[in-house]
Amino acid sequence: SLAVLQALEDGLKKADADPSVKAIMICGENGKFSAGADIRGFSSPKRHGVALGPIVSLIESREKPVVAAIEGVALGGGLEVALGCHYRVAHVKARMGLPEVTIGLLPGAEGTQRLPRLIGVPAALDMITTGKHIPATEALKLGLVDEIVEENTIEAAIRLANKV
């Protein structure tokens, strides 16, 4: 939603401006990182304000490390947000994917560029063209996430942020 995108932008800028902040952690709410965009908004008239692609680029361009704490699902635009982060920690039960292709859409926030850089072209093409969701264990093997945990994902992401 526009509110979430605006909150991400505001939070990143606030963290950048605060010298006491050494790293940034992005997490979801209610046990889910992000299921992506609400597709009902795709047919709405063009709205003004922040867009996902520039927000993902803003995340990626931070000098302070940005860590994604992925719980539940990171799908579509949610996975693209995680791809913009410098590090990713996922709960062992998390799933990730770019399912928008199943309704005829390509990932629109540079996921088609970031994913191949991270996991290689063959694996990325499979994810992008099939829309399949992969479990955290497979994401770790592919290099999509840096760690998987069975405990509190947010605490693990904070530990990783402190380490880096």
C-alpha positions as CSV (number, residue, x, y, z in Angstrom):
1,S,0.0,0.0,0.0
2,L,1.0,3.6,-0.4
3,A,1.0,3.9,3.4
4,V,3.6,1.1,3.8
5,L,5.8,2.5,1.1
6,Q,5.7,5.9,2.7
7,A,6.5,4.4,6.1
8,L,9.5,2.6,4.6
9,E,10.8,5.7,2.9
10,D,10.3,7.8,6.1
11,G,11.9,5.2,8.3
12,L,14.9,4.8,6.1
13,K,15.5,8.6,5.9
14,K,15.0,8.9,9.7
15,A,17.5,6.1,10.3
16,D,20.0,7.6,8.0
17,A,19.8,11.0,9.7
18,D,20.3,9.5,13.2
19,P,24.0,8.9,13.9
20,S,23.1,6.5,16.8
21,V,21.5,4.1,14.3
22,K,24.2,1.8,13.0
23,A,22.0,-0.7,11.0
24,I,18.5,-1.0,9.8
25,M,16.2,-4.0,10.1
26,I,13.0,-4.4,8.1
27,C,10.3,-6.8,9.2
28,G,6.7,-7.4,8.6
29,E,3.8,-7.6,10.9
30,N,1.7,-10.5,12.3
31,G,4.2,-13.2,11.2
32,K,4.4,-12.2,7.6
33,F,7.1,-10.2,5.9
34,S,5.0,-9.1,2.9
35,A,2.7,-10.8,0.4
36,G,3.4,-8.0,-2.1
37,A,1.1,-5.5,-3.7
38,D,-2.7,-5.6,-3.6
39,I,-3.5,-6.4,-7.2
40,R,-6.8,-4.6,-7.0
41,G,-4.8,-1.4,-7.1
42,F,-3.3,-2.3,-10.5
43,S,-6.5,-1.3,-12.3
44,S,-7.0,1.9,-10.3
45,P,-6.3,5.3,-11.8
46,K,-2.6,6.3,-11.5
47,R,-1.9,7.4,-7.9
48,H,0.8,9.9,-7.0
49,G,3.3,9.3,-4.3
50,V,6.0,6.8,-3.6
51,A,6.5,3.7,-5.8
52,L,8.0,0.3,-4.9
53,G,10.9,0.4,-7.4
54,P,12.4,3.6,-6.0
55,I,11.9,2.4,-2.4
56,V,13.8,-0.8,-3.1
57,S,16.6,1.2,-4.7
58,L,16.6,3.5,-1.7
59,I,17.0,0.5,0.6
60,E,19.8,-0.9,-1.5
61,S,21.7,2.4,-1.6
62,R,21.9,2.9,2.2
63,E,25.4,3.1,3.6
64,K,24.2,1.6,6.8
65,P,23.5,-2.2,6.6
66,V,19.9,-3.1,6.0
67,V,18.7,-6.6,7.1
68,A,15.4,-8.2,6.2
69,A,13.7,-10.4,8.9
70,I,11.5,-12.7,6.8
71,E,8.7,-14.5,8.5
72,G,5.8,-16.2,6.8
73,V,6.0,-15.1,3.2
74,A,8.0,-12.7,1.1
75,L,6.2,-12.7,-2.2
76,G,6.1,-10.4,-5.2
77,G,6.9,-6.9,-4.1
78,G,7.7,-8.2,-0.6
79,L,10.5,-10.3,-2.0
80,E,11.7,-7.4,-4.1
81,V,11.9,-5.3,-0.8
82,A,14.0,-8.1,0.7
83,L,16.2,-8.3,-2.4
84,G,17.0,-4.6,-1.9
85,C,18.3,-5.3,1.6
86,H,22.0,-6.1,2.1
87,Y,21.3,-9.2,4.2
88,R,18.3,-11.5,4.7
89,V,17.4,-13.7,7.7
90,A,14.4,-16.1,7.2
91,H,12.4,-18.2,9.6
92,V,12.7,-21.9,8.7
93,K,9.0,-21.9,7.8
94,A,9.2,-18.8,5.5
95,R,8.4,-19.0,1.8
96,M,9.6,-16.7,-1.0
97,G,8.6,-16.2,-4.6
98,L,7.5,-13.9,-7.4
99,P,4.0,-15.3,-8.1
100,E,2.8,-12.3,-10.2
101,V,3.8,-14.2,-13.4
102,T,0.9,-16.6,-12.8
103,I,-1.5,-13.7,-13.5
104,G,0.5,-12.4,-16.5
105,L,2.7,-9.8,-14.8
106,L,6.4,-9.6,-14.5
107,P,8.0,-8.4,-11.2
108,G,8.0,-4.6,-11.5
109,A,10.5,-3.4,-8.9
110,E,13.7,-4.7,-10.4
111,G,13.3,-8.2,-8.9
112,T,14.2,-9.5,-12.4
113,Q,17.6,-7.8,-12.1
114,R,18.4,-8.3,-8.4
115,L,17.4,-12.0,-8.1
116,P,19.8,-13.3,-10.9
117,R,22.6,-11.3,-9.4
118,L,22.0,-13.0,-6.1
119,I,21.2,-16.6,-7.0
120,G,22.4,-16.9,-10.6
121,V,20.5,-16.8,-13.9
122,P,19.1,-20.4,-14.0
123,A,17.6,-20.5,-10.6
124,A,16.3,-16.9,-11.0
125,L,14.7,-17.7,-14.3
126,D,12.9,-20.7,-12.8
127,M,11.5,-18.5,-10.0
128,I,10.6,-15.6,-12.2
129,T,8.9,-17.7,-15.0
130,T,7.1,-20.2,-12.9
131,G,6.0,-18.1,-9.9
132,K,6.7,-20.9,-7.6
133,H,7.3,-20.3,-3.9
134,I,10.5,-21.7,-2.4
135,P,11.0,-22.7,1.2
136,A,13.6,-21.0,3.4
137,T,15.8,-24.1,3.3
138,E,16.0,-23.9,-0.5
139,A,16.5,-20.1,-0.4
140,L,19.5,-20.7,1.8
141,K,21.0,-23.2,-0.5
142,L,20.5,-20.8,-3.5
143,G,22.0,-17.9,-1.6
144,L,18.8,-15.9,-1.5
145,V,19.0,-15.7,2.3
146,D,22.0,-15.5,4.5
147,E,20.6,-17.4,7.5
148,I,17.6,-19.4,8.5
149,V,16.5,-19.6,12.1
150,E,13.9,-21.5,14.1
151,E,13.7,-18.9,16.8
152,N,12.7,-15.3,16.7
153,T,13.6,-13.9,13.3
154,I,13.7,-10.3,14.4
155,E,16.2,-11.0,17.2
156,A,18.3,-13.0,14.7
157,A,18.2,-10.2,12.2
158,I,19.3,-7.7,15.0
159,R,22.2,-10.0,15.9
160,L,23.3,-10.2,12.3
161,A,23.0,-6.4,11.9
162,N,25.1,-6.0,15.0
163,K,27.7,-8.4,13.7
164,V,28.0,-6.7,10.3
